Amino acid sequence: MEKQKLSGVNTPLILGICSIVTFCCCFGFPGIILGLIGLNKAKKVKSIYNENPELYIHSGNIEAGRITSIIGLVLGIIYIIYFIYLIASGDFTANWEESQEIINEILDR
């Protein structure tokens, strides 16, 4: 019997990569959301593969998707903790004003 490709094997990898890329957007929330969805998809695909491993071609993308989703999730959580720290310490407004000055200088050129 010929082995077939497991459907959805690349989805966790794509979601994991997107979670790493987008963790800095919107204060870390996209990274967390995509990371959690990627972990969930990787778990589902891995369970399907483990039920009948002789039917499917093994792909390393399942494990790579799980790892990238974990990385994106952790980065998103760290970014949120850092953002909360900035707000609590009062440094956020100073950094925000400094960033606005830099942007205005660039735009005025």
Secondary structure as GFF3:
##gff-version 3
##sequence-region A 1 109
A	DSSP	alpha_helix	11	21	.	.	.	ID=ss1
A	DSSP	three_ten_helix	25	28	.	.	.	ID=ss2
A	DSSP	alpha_helix	29	51	.	.	.	ID=ss3
A	DSSP	alpha_helix	61	89	.	.	.	ID=ss4
A	DSSP	alpha_helix	91	108	.	.	.	ID=ss5
###
